[in-house]
Amino acid sequence: MRILVVSLLRMGDLVMAANAIAGLKRKYPNAEIDLFTNDSNRGVVPLISAISRTYYFSRTSLQKDLGEAHRPIFAGIDSLKALVHEINRKEYDLLINLTQNKLSGYMCALIEAREKIGLVISENEQSTFGSTWFRHLNDFAHVQVPHLFHFVDIFKAAMGVSTQSSAEAMLNTEAGNNEISSLDTDRPILVIQPFTSDEKKNWRGSSWAEFIATFSRLQPGFDIHVFGAPNEKVRVQEIVDLAARRGAPAQATILSLEGAFALLRKSKLCVSVDTGIKHLAAAAGTQQIVELVLGSSDFKRTAAYSSNSLVIRSVESCQPCGHSTPCHRTELSEERPCATRVSPMSVASLTAQFFRRDQITLAAAATEYSDEVDCYLGRISAGGFWWPEKIGEGSGEVNSAYLLELFAWKMILEKEHLEIVAPFGAHVRHFRDSLNAGGISKFAIEQLIRNYSEKSGAIVRLQSDIVRLLKDNLSQGTKSKASLESEINSLEQQLDWKNFLLPRWRELNGHGLGQVRVIQRLLSDVEQLQQIRLKLLQSIRDLPQENL
Amino acid sequence: MLEAFRTTSGEPAFSYNGRLLCSKVAPYKEAQSFIEKHKDQLATSESVFLLGLGSGHVVERLRATYPFLKIVVVEVDTALIEGVSNCFAFSLMNIDIVHAADVSTLKGRHEVIKALAGVYTVLRQTSSQWLNADLYNAAEELLTGRSPDAFTYLLSVREDVREALRPLVEVGGPATIKTLNSNLDPAAGGERSKIKLLIKALRELVI
């Protein structure tokens, strides 16, 4: 069997994909699994186990073909055509697109395979997904609603592969080991990854230096490495120099990704902003990982896939902001409110408590710093999905609501609610097993049931109103586009999810009945979801109090 | 007048009307470094158009570095073609030297049309541009297809691309991938749909 996995995003996305690829290899041990990825990911490909061959998408070169006046106008077309031809010579049985963008969708339409899973866009702009999970990802790709599932879980569920630790997904290479051979130490290692390529997600250098100084006082004895890519050498050294002035020694460590992986394997602790290094740390088996979430970081989807991780998120209300847009509150990258709100003391204190694995003190610290940050522990639920368990005061109900959504959506995406004997009982058991001692009270469950019951009726009415509006307009065509959109918007505002239907309506613009069917399906999912939530809640309510 | 001489290391070199066409010290090294600058494009090309024969060292190095690359040289001066070709015995190699006094001559040449139908690179031989800069500029414009007329010409020799597009009434400035994307023919199907998908994919790279 020949399988091609497509991952046309950044290094961190590919490391997350590595986890799912390892699952694929377990499912099809004799399969030849190839990879199609951006050439900027060359540094990480040698680390991924299970890959037989890699095709590279030369994004920069193609952009030059398109943009430089002395290059032939058709050069890009010809280059891409040659690449597609080369890939198609392999005659793949299965293509899996792990990327949710139009570029990958068109490329996957060009690549021939007997079966395709993931986004494929035809020349007539018709999208197919081959999996309810990828369709779900697409439905929510550009919508400002809370995300539930980690990307790794979506990949695994869509591929139908089992969830296991990510440790087997990547290889420790000889080249990587050679790079760190001079870093021999008996002391525990802390690796700090202070920068991402997206300035919005960065914390200021002086804050990192202060963090190092404070953490060294709270938890002495660490060999601290401030890690960076070769182009970050100067900035990394600045942090090390500032920390030294505060009496905290640290090393500037510039390594390739293979070297970084080897170092992370030996590390007790990794503290990182939202960058691929945290995924490498999870894959390398770094004992504990702390992630600082600023700017556009969406930790629910992209946190380190680990059950030994702590997420520290700025409570600034606009976090997470949109990708690729500058901060709307300041032009100065170092003065962004989400970054300045988080103090080095809070991050150092929380990291030290997390390292000591003292849950009670950690929860107390999370409550103490709750005006700066929200804290979450990475968990793998009893149902096999990663989820962020909020810690600190009042977190029990937040966690219960999150798990309720997680299991309800899993049921709808796996179509479990349509089975003759739907597995509500199993999910309720998973729900109960996944909750820690600070779970939900019977009173809160009753409240939730009342809320959902009231909304259920409203959703059914709205569903019927919106679909009638769309169908009437399709047959009579009496409304202008603006007036129709305004009506959809006004009906949509009565639902819980703002800005949910309208973007999909616009995206499907001009596809007539197909457009209406997609909206109808989304609304039907909403309605069925509501029923599933209610059934789950009623089952949970019926559990004895001591089991909650 | 073309004059041949030997460098101090014994390599052949040329001057034209008293002006050097290559380095008088290390012409092969100079040619090799010129090729190196374009190696990414050349590695994936089936043909290369070299605008200006120059001293012939670039052609010779191209042949040695990329033995399967079809080389089409556009040169205006017959004396230069004769002198340099004799020195390097180009006629025995995978090289077409097209003598063109103007751009319209190029348009009809079968060597040119054949190369344009595949993957190609356009390089300007910098050392001899002064011989006829206007012609080389016009030739580059034609072969890259960025001007409205040149774009129309390229479409005429690229059936695969042409049939995926609606007729282009007016390009309105240099042609770009956006031009192609906005002129895709909704009715084109079959093999042409592949070109449409390629254009749509490339369009995503410049959004």
Interface residues (C-beta under 8 A of the other chain):
Chain A: R59 S61 L62 Q63 L66 G67 A69 H70 R71 P72 I73 F74 A75 G76 I77 D78 S79 L80 K81 A82 V84 N101 K102 L103 Y106 M107 A109 L110 I121 S122 E123 N124
Chain B: D40 Q41 T44 G118 V119 Y120 T121 V122 R124 E140 L143 T144 G145 R146 F151 L154 R158 V161 P174 A175 T176 I177 L180 P186 S193 K194 I195 K196 L197 L198 I199 K200 A201 L202 E204 L205 V206
